[in-house]
Amino acid sequence: MNNSEQSGKWEDQKKQLKEKFAALNESDLLFAKDKKEEMISKLQIKLGKTREEILKIIDSL
């Protein structure tokens, strides 16, 4: 999968996450390769879920 395809997939996943969790906003879902763990940590705090739960949610989209 090239960067464009990955970017498009992430955009779709972000949209689904925002629909599923109304508390999320664009800044919560900013994704940069070197900041993935930071984003996951923010989502854990905002959604009150474990790291594993967050990863499972993202993978299910």
mmCIF file of the N, C-alpha and C atoms, coordinates in Angstrom:
data_MODEL
# 
_entry.id   MODEL 
# 
loop_
_atom_site.group_PDB 
_atom_site.id 
_atom_site.type_symbol 
_atom_site.label_atom_id 
_atom_site.label_alt_id 
_atom_site.label_comp_id 
_atom_site.label_asym_id 
_atom_site.label_entity_id 
_atom_site.label_seq_id 
_atom_site.pdbx_PDB_ins_code 
_atom_site.Cartn_x 
_atom_site.Cartn_y 
_atom_site.Cartn_z 
_atom_site.occupancy 
_atom_site.B_iso_or_equiv 
_atom_site.pdbx_formal_charge 
_atom_site.auth_seq_id 
_atom_site.auth_comp_id 
_atom_site.auth_asym_id 
_atom_site.auth_atom_id 
_atom_site.pdbx_PDB_model_num 
ATOM 1   N N  . MET A 1 1  ? 0.851   -1.170 0.000  1.00 0.00 ? 1  MET A N  1 
ATOM 2   C CA . MET A 1 1  ? 0.000   0.000  0.000  1.00 0.00 ? 1  MET A CA 1 
ATOM 3   C C  . MET A 1 1  ? 0.900   1.237  0.000  1.00 0.00 ? 1  MET A C  1 
ATOM 4   N N  . ASN A 1 2  ? 0.647   2.163  -0.905 1.00 0.00 ? 2  ASN A N  1 
ATOM 5   C CA . ASN A 1 2  ? 1.477   3.359  -0.954 1.00 0.00 ? 2  ASN A CA 1 
ATOM 6   C C  . ASN A 1 2  ? 0.968   4.418  0.019  1.00 0.00 ? 2  ASN A C  1 
ATOM 7   N N  . ASN A 1 3  ? 1.738   5.505  0.145  1.00 0.00 ? 3  ASN A N  1 
ATOM 8   C CA . ASN A 1 3  ? 1.388   6.548  1.121  1.00 0.00 ? 3  ASN A CA 1 
ATOM 9   C C  . ASN A 1 3  ? 0.021   7.157  0.857  1.00 0.00 ? 3  ASN A C  1 
ATOM 10  N N  . SER A 1 4  ? -0.322  7.322  -0.402 1.00 0.00 ? 4  SER A N  1 
ATOM 11  C CA . SER A 1 4  ? -1.614  7.905  -0.758 1.00 0.00 ? 4  SER A CA 1 
ATOM 12  C C  . SER A 1 4  ? -2.754  6.999  -0.313 1.00 0.00 ? 4  SER A C  1 
ATOM 13  N N  . GLU A 1 5  ? -2.600  5.697  -0.530 1.00 0.00 ? 5  GLU A N  1 
ATOM 14  C CA . GLU A 1 5  ? -3.626  4.738  -0.111 1.00 0.00 ? 5  GLU A CA 1 
ATOM 15  C C  . GLU A 1 5  ? -3.739  4.703  1.409  1.00 0.00 ? 5  GLU A C  1 
ATOM 16  N N  . GLN A 1 6  ? -2.595  4.720  2.097  1.00 0.00 ? 6  GLN A N  1 
ATOM 17  C CA . GLN A 1 6  ? -2.601  4.717  3.561  1.00 0.00 ? 6  GLN A CA 1 
ATOM 18  C C  . GLN A 1 6  ? -3.271  5.974  4.090  1.00 0.00 ? 6  GLN A C  1 
ATOM 19  N N  . SER A 1 7  ? -2.965  7.098  3.473  1.00 0.00 ? 7  SER A N  1 
ATOM 20  C CA . SER A 1 7  ? -3.549  8.364  3.883  1.00 0.00 ? 7  SER A CA 1 
ATOM 21  C C  . SER A 1 7  ? -5.060  8.343  3.703  1.00 0.00 ? 7  SER A C  1 
ATOM 22  N N  . GLY A 1 8  ? -5.515  7.819  2.576  1.00 0.00 ? 8  GLY A N  1 
ATOM 23  C CA . GLY A 1 8  ? -6.946  7.722  2.313  1.00 0.00 ? 8  GLY A CA 1 
ATOM 24  C C  . GLY A 1 8  ? -7.641  6.811  3.309  1.00 0.00 ? 8  GLY A C  1 
ATOM 25  N N  . LYS A 1 9  ? -6.998  5.698  3.650  1.00 0.00 ? 9  LYS A N  1 
ATOM 26  C CA . LYS A 1 9  ? -7.571  4.765  4.626  1.00 0.00 ? 9  LYS A CA 1 
ATOM 27  C C  . LYS A 1 9  ? -7.674  5.442  5.993  1.00 0.00 ? 9  LYS A C  1 
ATOM 28  N N  . TRP A 1 10 ? -6.626  6.160  6.398  1.00 0.00 ? 10 TRP A N  1 
ATOM 29  C CA . TRP A 1 10 ? -6.656  6.832  7.687  1.00 0.00 ? 10 TRP A CA 1 
ATOM 30  C C  . TRP A 1 10 ? -7.757  7.892  7.708  1.00 0.00 ? 10 TRP A C  1 
ATOM 31  N N  . GLU A 1 11 ? -7.940  8.610  6.614  1.00 0.00 ? 11 GLU A N  1 
ATOM 32  C CA . GLU A 1 11 ? -9.008  9.613  6.550  1.00 0.00 ? 11 GLU A CA 1 
ATOM 33  C C  . GLU A 1 11 ? -10.371 8.956  6.761  1.00 0.00 ? 11 GLU A C  1 
ATOM 34  N N  . ASP A 1 12 ? -10.586 7.800  6.157  1.00 0.00 ? 12 ASP A N  1 
ATOM 35  C CA . ASP A 1 12 ? -11.840 7.057  6.348  1.00 0.00 ? 12 ASP A CA 1 
ATOM 36  C C  . ASP A 1 12 ? -11.987 6.615  7.800  1.00 0.00 ? 12 ASP A C  1 
ATOM 37  N N  . GLN A 1 13 ? -10.893 6.114  8.385  1.00 0.00 ? 13 GLN A N  1 
ATOM 38  C CA . GLN A 1 13 ? -10.930 5.655  9.772  1.00 0.00 ? 13 GLN A CA 1 
ATOM 39  C C  . GLN A 1 13 ? -11.208 6.816  10.727 1.00 0.00 ? 13 GLN A C  1 
ATOM 40  N N  . LYS A 1 14 ? -10.595 7.981  10.457 1.00 0.00 ? 14 LYS A N  1 
ATOM 41  C CA . LYS A 1 14 ? -10.834 9.157  11.302 1.00 0.00 ? 14 LYS A CA 1 
ATOM 42  C C  . LYS A 1 14 ? -12.308 9.529  11.282 1.00 0.00 ? 14 LYS A C  1 
ATOM 43  N N  . LYS A 1 15 ? -12.889 9.524  10.096 1.00 0.00 ? 15 LYS A N  1 
ATOM 44  C CA . LYS A 1 15 ? -14.302 9.875  9.957  1.00 0.00 ? 15 LYS A CA 1 
ATOM 45  C C  . LYS A 1 15 ? -15.165 8.917  10.790 1.00 0.00 ? 15 LYS A C  1 
ATOM 46  N N  . GLN A 1 16 ? -14.863 7.624  10.692 1.00 0.00 ? 16 GLN A N  1 
ATOM 47  C CA . GLN A 1 16 ? -15.626 6.630  11.441 1.00 0.00 ? 16 GLN A CA 1 
ATOM 48  C C  . GLN A 1 16 ? -15.429 6.792  12.948 1.00 0.00 ? 16 GLN A C  1 
ATOM 49  N N  . LEU A 1 17 ? -14.218 7.091  13.373 1.00 0.00 ? 17 LEU A N  1 
ATOM 50  C CA . LEU A 1 17 ? -13.951 7.297  14.801 1.00 0.00 ? 17 LEU A CA 1 
ATOM 51  C C  . LEU A 1 17 ? -14.727 8.499  15.329 1.00 0.00 ? 17 LEU A C  1 
ATOM 52  N N  . LYS A 1 18 ? -14.745 9.586  14.557 1.00 0.00 ? 18 LYS A N  1 
ATOM 53  C CA . LYS A 1 18 ? -15.477 10.781 14.995 1.00 0.00 ? 18 LYS A CA 1 
ATOM 54  C C  . LYS A 1 18 ? -16.977 10.524 15.044 1.00 0.00 ? 18 LYS A C  1 
ATOM 55  N N  . GLU A 1 19 ? -17.480 9.682  14.133 1.00 0.00 ? 19 GLU A N  1 
ATOM 56  C CA . GLU A 1 19 ? -18.899 9.339  14.164 1.00 0.00 ? 19 GLU A CA 1 
ATOM 57  C C  . GLU A 1 19 ? -19.228 8.464  15.380 1.00 0.00 ? 19 GLU A C  1 
ATOM 58  N N  . LYS A 1 20 ? -18.319 7.544  15.706 1.00 0.00 ? 20 LYS A N  1 
ATOM 59  C CA . LYS A 1 20 ? -18.542 6.615  16.811 1.00 0.00 ? 20 LYS A CA 1 
ATOM 60  C C  . LYS A 1 20 ? -18.333 7.278  18.173 1.00 0.00 ? 20 LYS A C  1 
ATOM 61  N N  . PHE A 1 21 ? -17.377 8.204  18.244 1.00 0.00 ? 21 PHE A N  1 
ATOM 62  C CA . PHE A 1 21 ? -17.035 8.878  19.494 1.00 0.00 ? 21 PHE A CA 1 
ATOM 63  C C  . PHE A 1 21 ? -17.123 10.386 19.286 1.00 0.00 ? 21 PHE A C  1 
ATOM 64  N N  . ALA A 1 22 ? -18.262 10.950 19.604 1.00 0.00 ? 22 ALA A N  1 
ATOM 65  C CA . ALA A 1 22 ? -18.528 12.369 19.364 1.00 0.00 ? 22 ALA A CA 1 
ATOM 66  C C  . ALA A 1 22 ? -17.547 13.295 20.092 1.00 0.00 ? 22 ALA A C  1 
ATOM 67  N N  . ALA A 1 23 ? -16.927 12.816 21.152 1.00 0.00 ? 23 ALA A N  1 
ATOM 68  C CA . ALA A 1 23 ? -15.996 13.645 21.923 1.00 0.00 ? 23 ALA A CA 1 
ATOM 69  C C  . ALA A 1 23 ? -14.692 13.913 21.176 1.00 0.00 ? 23 ALA A C  1 
ATOM 70  N N  . LEU A 1 24 ? -14.416 13.137 20.126 1.00 0.00 ? 24 LEU A N  1 
ATOM 71  C CA . LEU A 1 24 ? -13.162 13.305 19.389 1.00 0.00 ? 24 LEU A CA 1 
ATOM 72  C C  . LEU A 1 24 ? -13.258 14.461 18.411 1.00 0.00 ? 24 LEU A C  1 
ATOM 73  N N  . ASN A 1 25 ? -12.129 15.155 18.246 1.00 0.00 ? 25 ASN A N  1 
ATOM 74  C CA . ASN A 1 25 ? -12.059 16.202 17.240 1.00 0.00 ? 25 ASN A CA 1 
ATOM 75  C C  . ASN A 1 25 ? -10.822 15.968 16.367 1.00 0.00 ? 25 ASN A C  1 
ATOM 76  N N  . GLU A 1 26 ? -10.648 16.802 15.384 1.00 0.00 ? 26 GLU A N  1 
ATOM 77  C CA . GLU A 1 26 ? -9.562  16.633 14.413 1.00 0.00 ? 26 GLU A CA 1 
ATOM 78  C C  . GLU A 1 26 ? -8.193  16.589 15.093 1.00 0.00 ? 26 GLU A C  1 
ATOM 79  N N  . SER A 1 27 ? -7.974  17.437 16.089 1.00 0.00 ? 27 SER A N  1 
ATOM 80  C CA . SER A 1 27 ? -6.656  17.471 16.733 1.00 0.00 ? 27 SER A CA 1 
ATOM 81  C C  . SER A 1 27 ? -6.366  16.190 17.518 1.00 0.00 ? 27 SER A C  1 
ATOM 82  N N  . ASP A 1 28 ? -7.404  15.504 17.978 1.00 0.00 ? 28 ASP A N  1 
ATOM 83  C CA . ASP A 1 28 ? -7.194  14.231 18.673 1.00 0.00 ? 28 ASP A CA 1 
ATOM 84  C C  . ASP A 1 28 ? -6.694  13.151 17.724 1.00 0.00 ? 28 ASP A C  1 
ATOM 85  N N  . LEU A 1 29 ? -6.977  13.322 16.454 1.00 0.00 ? 29 LEU A N  1 
ATOM 86  C CA . LEU A 1 29 ? -6.693  12.275 15.477 1.00 0.00 ? 29 LEU A CA 1 
ATOM 87  C C  . LEU A 1 29 ? -5.587  12.639 14.498 1.00 0.00 ? 29 LEU A C  1 
ATOM 88  N N  . LEU A 1 30 ? -4.781  13.624 14.852 1.00 0.00 ? 30 LEU A N  1 
ATOM 89  C CA . LEU A 1 30 ? -3.639  13.956 14.003 1.00 0.00 ? 30 LEU A CA 1 
ATOM 90  C C  . LEU A 1 30 ? -2.649  12.806 14.062 1.00 0.00 ? 30 LEU A C  1 
ATOM 91  N N  . PHE A 1 31 ? -2.267  12.313 12.904 1.00 0.00 ? 31 PHE A N  1 
ATOM 92  C CA . PHE A 1 31 ? -1.390  11.147 12.859 1.00 0.00 ? 31 PHE A CA 1 
ATOM 93  C C  . PHE A 1 31 ? -0.110  11.473 12.113 1.00 0.00 ? 31 PHE A C  1 
ATOM 94  N N  . ALA A 1 32 ? 0.991   11.273 12.770 1.00 0.00 ? 32 ALA A N  1 
ATOM 95  C CA . ALA A 1 32 ? 2.305   11.363 12.161 1.00 0.00 ? 32 ALA A CA 1 
ATOM 96  C C  . ALA A 1 32 ? 3.044   10.104 12.595 1.00 0.00 ? 32 ALA A C  1 
ATOM 97  N N  . LYS A 1 33 ? 3.797   9.525  11.686 1.00 0.00 ? 33 LYS A N  1 
ATOM 98  C CA . LYS A 1 33 ? 4.457   8.253  11.991 1.00 0.00 ? 33 LYS A CA 1 
ATOM 99  C C  . LYS A 1 33 ? 5.220   8.287  13.301 1.00 0.00 ? 33 LYS A C  1 
ATOM 100 N N  . ASP A 1 34 ? 5.953   9.355  13.545 1.00 0.00 ? 34 ASP A N  1 
ATOM 101 C CA . ASP A 1 34 ? 6.759   9.420  14.765 1.00 0.00 ? 34 ASP A CA 1 
ATOM 102 C C  . ASP A 1 34 ? 5.947   9.848  15.995 1.00 0.00 ? 34 ASP A C  1 
ATOM 103 N N  . LYS A 1 35 ? 4.656   10.100 15.835 1.00 0.00 ? 35 LYS A N  1 
ATOM 104 C CA . LYS A 1 35 ? 3.800   10.528 16.945 1.00 0.00 ? 35 LYS A CA 1 
ATOM 105 C C  . LYS A 1 35 ? 2.650   9.558  17.201 1.00 0.00 ? 35 LYS A C  1 
ATOM 106 N N  . LYS A 1 36 ? 2.726   8.342  16.665 1.00 0.00 ? 36 LYS A N  1 
ATOM 107 C CA . LYS A 1 36 ? 1.636   7.376  16.812 1.00 0.00 ? 36 LYS A CA 1 
ATOM 108 C C  . LYS A 1 36 ? 1.330   7.090  18.281 1.00 0.00 ? 36 LYS A C  1 
ATOM 109 N N  . GLU A 1 37 ? 2.346   6.845  19.072 1.00 0.00 ? 37 GLU A N  1 
ATOM 110 C CA . GLU A 1 37 ? 2.136   6.527  20.492 1.00 0.00 ? 37 GLU A CA 1 
ATOM 111 C C  . GLU A 1 37 ? 1.510   7.695  21.233 1.00 0.00 ? 37 GLU A C  1 
ATOM 112 N N  . GLU A 1 38 ? 1.906   8.906  20.867 1.00 0.00 ? 38 GLU A N  1 
ATOM 113 C CA . GLU A 1 38 ? 1.326   10.102 21.489 1.00 0.00 ? 38 GLU A CA 1 
ATOM 114 C C  . GLU A 1 38 ? -0.166  10.191 21.172 1.00 0.00 ? 38 GLU A C  1 
ATOM 115 N N  . MET A 1 39 ? -0.530  9.914  19.923 1.00 0.00 ? 39 MET A N  1 
ATOM 116 C CA . MET A 1 39 ? -1.933  9.946  19.526 1.00 0.00 ? 39 MET A CA 1 
ATOM 117 C C  . MET A 1 39 ? -2.723  8.875  20.273 1.00 0.00 ? 39 MET A C  1 
ATOM 118 N N  . ILE A 1 40 ? -2.180  7.675  20.365 1.00 0.00 ? 40 ILE A N  1 
ATOM 119 C CA . ILE A 1 40 ? -2.862  6.585  21.069 1.00 0.00 ? 40 ILE A CA 1 
ATOM 120 C C  . ILE A 1 40 ? -3.057  6.959  22.540 1.00 0.00 ? 40 ILE A C  1 
ATOM 121 N N  . SER A 1 41 ? -2.045  7.557  23.151 1.00 0.00 ? 41 SER A N  1 
ATOM 122 C CA . SER A 1 41 ? -2.159  7.985  24.557 1.00 0.00 ? 41 SER A CA 1 
ATOM 123 C C  . SER A 1 41 ? -3.260  9.018  24.730 1.00 0.00 ? 41 SER A C  1 
ATOM 124 N N  . LYS A 1 42 ? -3.350  9.971  23.803 1.00 0.00 ? 42 LYS A N  1 
ATOM 125 C CA . LYS A 1 42 ? -4.412  10.980 23.868 1.00 0.00 ? 42 LYS A CA 1 
ATOM 126 C C  . LYS A 1 42 ? -5.780  10.327 23.772 1.00 0.00 ? 42 LYS A C  1 
ATOM 127 N N  . LEU A 1 43 ? -5.909  9.372  22.856 1.00 0.00 ? 43 LEU A N  1 
ATOM 128 C CA . LEU A 1 43 ? -7.190  8.688  22.688 1.00 0.00 ? 43 LEU A CA 1 
ATOM 129 C C  . LEU A 1 43 ? -7.550  7.885  23.937 1.00 0.00 ? 43 LEU A C  1 
ATOM 130 N N  . GLN A 1 44 ? -6.556  7.251  24.570 1.00 0.00 ? 44 GLN A N  1 
ATOM 131 C CA . GLN A 1 44 ? -6.799  6.502  25.806 1.00 0.00 ? 44 GLN A CA 1 
ATOM 132 C C  . GLN A 1 44 ? -7.403  7.416  26.868 1.00 0.00 ? 44 GLN A C  1 
ATOM 133 N N  . ILE A 1 45 ? -6.809  8.577  27.031 1.00 0.00 ? 45 ILE A N  1 
ATOM 134 C CA . ILE A 1 45 ? -7.273  9.520  28.046 1.00 0.00 ? 45 ILE A CA 1 
ATOM 135 C C  . ILE A 1 45 ? -8.666  10.037 27.687 1.00 0.00 ? 45 ILE A C  1 
ATOM 136 N N  . LYS A 1 46 ? -8.840  10.454 26.460 1.00 0.00 ? 46 LYS A N  1 
ATOM 137 C CA . LYS A 1 46 ? -10.104 11.062 26.037 1.00 0.00 ? 46 LYS A CA 1 
ATOM 138 C C  . LYS A 1 46 ? -11.259 10.070 26.079 1.00 0.00 ? 46 LYS A C  1 
ATOM 139 N N  . LEU A 1 47 ? -10.999 8.812  25.696 1.00 0.00 ? 47 LEU A N  1 
ATOM 140 C CA . LEU A 1 47 ? -12.069 7.823  25.628 1.00 0.00 ? 47 LEU A CA 1 
ATOM 141 C C  . LEU A 1 47 ? -12.143 6.911  26.847 1.00 0.00 ? 47 LEU A C  1 
ATOM 142 N N  . GLY A 1 48 ? -11.141 6.988  27.719 1.00 0.00 ? 48 GLY A N  1 
ATOM 143 C CA . GLY A 1 48 ? -11.143 6.144  28.911 1.00 0.00 ? 48 GLY A CA 1 
ATOM 144 C C  . GLY A 1 48 ? -10.994 4.665  28.573 1.00 0.00 ? 48 GLY A C  1 
ATOM 145 N N  . LYS A 1 49 ? -10.178 4.364  27.574 1.00 0.00 ? 49 LYS A N  1 
ATOM 146 C CA . LYS A 1 49 ? -9.981  2.985  27.131 1.00 0.00 ? 49 LYS A CA 1 
ATOM 147 C C  . LYS A 1 49 ? -8.504  2.622  27.239 1.00 0.00 ? 49 LYS A C  1 
ATOM 148 N N  . THR A 1 50 ? -8.228  1.324  27.249 1.00 0.00 ? 50 THR A N  1 
ATOM 149 C CA . THR A 1 50 ? -6.834  0.871  27.297 1.00 0.00 ? 50 THR A CA 1 
ATOM 150 C C  . THR A 1 50 ? -6.208  0.984  25.907 1.00 0.00 ? 50 THR A C  1 
ATOM 151 N N  . ARG A 1 51 ? -4.891  0.893  25.881 1.00 0.00 ? 51 ARG A N  1 
ATOM 152 C CA . ARG A 1 51 ? -4.171  0.937  24.602 1.00 0.00 ? 51 ARG A CA 1 
ATOM 153 C C  . ARG A 1 51 ? -4.669  -0.173 23.678 1.00 0.00 ? 51 ARG A C  1 
ATOM 154 N N  . GLU A 1 52 ? -4.849  -1.358 24.237 1.00 0.00 ? 52 GLU A N  1 
ATOM 155 C CA . GLU A 1 52 ? -5.301  -2.506 23.453 1.00 0.00 ? 52 GLU A CA 1 
ATOM 156 C C  . GLU A 1 52 ? -6.699  -2.260 22.879 1.00 0.00 ? 52 GLU A C  1 
ATOM 157 N N  . GLU A 1 53 ? -7.570  -1.664 23.686 1.00 0.00 ? 53 GLU A N  1 
ATOM 158 C CA . GLU A 1 53 ? -8.925  -1.359 23.211 1.00 0.00 ? 53 GLU A CA 1 
ATOM 159 C C  . GLU A 1 53 ? -8.888  -0.347 22.064 1.00 0.00 ? 53 GLU A C  1 
ATOM 160 N N  . ILE A 1 54 ? -8.040  0.668  22.202 1.00 0.00 ? 54 ILE A N  1 
ATOM 161 C CA . ILE A 1 54 ? -7.912  1.680  21.139 1.00 0.00 ? 54 ILE A CA 1 
ATOM 162 C C  . ILE A 1 54 ? -7.434  1.029  19.849 1.00 0.00 ? 54 ILE A C  1 
ATOM 163 N N  . LEU A 1 55 ? -6.402  0.201  19.932 1.00 0.00 ? 55 LEU A N  1 
ATOM 164 C CA . LEU A 1 55 ? -5.873  -0.455 18.737 1.00 0.00 ? 55 LEU A CA 1 
ATOM 165 C C  . LEU A 1 55 ? -6.913  -1.382 18.106 1.00 0.00 ? 55 LEU A C  1 
ATOM 166 N N  . LYS A 1 56 ? -7.672  -2.072 18.938 1.00 0.00 ? 56 LYS A N  1 
ATOM 167 C CA . LYS A 1 56 ? -8.720  -2.959 18.439 1.00 0.00 ? 56 LYS A CA 1 
ATOM 168 C C  . LYS A 1 56 ? -9.809  -2.163 17.709 1.00 0.00 ? 56 LYS A C  1 
ATOM 169 N N  . ILE A 1 57 ? -10.183 -1.025 18.267 1.00 0.00 ? 57 ILE A N  1 
ATOM 170 C CA . ILE A 1 57 ? -11.185 -0.175 17.633 1.00 0.00 ? 57 ILE A CA 1 
ATOM 171 C C  . ILE A 1 57 ? -10.704 0.295  16.269 1.00 0.00 ? 57 ILE A C  1 
ATOM 172 N N  . ILE A 1 58 ? -9.464  0.780  16.213 1.00 0.00 ? 58 ILE A N  1 
ATOM 173 C CA . ILE A 1 58 ? -8.920  1.267  14.946 1.00 0.00 ? 58 ILE A CA 1 
ATOM 174 C C  . ILE A 1 58 ? -8.825  0.142  13.929 1.00 0.00 ? 58 ILE A C  1 
ATOM 175 N N  . ASP A 1 59 ? -8.364  -1.018 14.363 1.00 0.00 ? 59 ASP A N  1 
ATOM 176 C CA . ASP A 1 59 ? -8.244  -2.168 13.449 1.00 0.00 ? 59 ASP A CA 1 
ATOM 177 C C  . ASP A 1 59 ? -9.587  -2.640 12.918 1.00 0.00 ? 59 ASP A C  1 
ATOM 178 N N  . SER A 1 60 ? -10.653 -2.434 13.703 1.00 0.00 ? 60 SER A N  1 
ATOM 179 C CA . SER A 1 60 ? -11.968 -2.906 13.279 1.00 0.00 ? 60 SER A CA 1 
ATOM 180 C C  . SER A 1 60 ? -12.626 -2.006 12.234 1.00 0.00 ? 60 SER A C  1 
ATOM 181 N N  . LEU A 1 61 ? -12.057 -0.833 12.012 1.00 0.00 ? 61 LEU A N  1 
ATOM 182 C CA . LEU A 1 61 ? -12.651 0.106  11.054 1.00 0.00 ? 61 LEU A CA 1 
ATOM 183 C C  . LEU A 1 61 ? -12.287 -0.241 9.628  1.00 0.00 ? 61 LEU A C  1 
# 
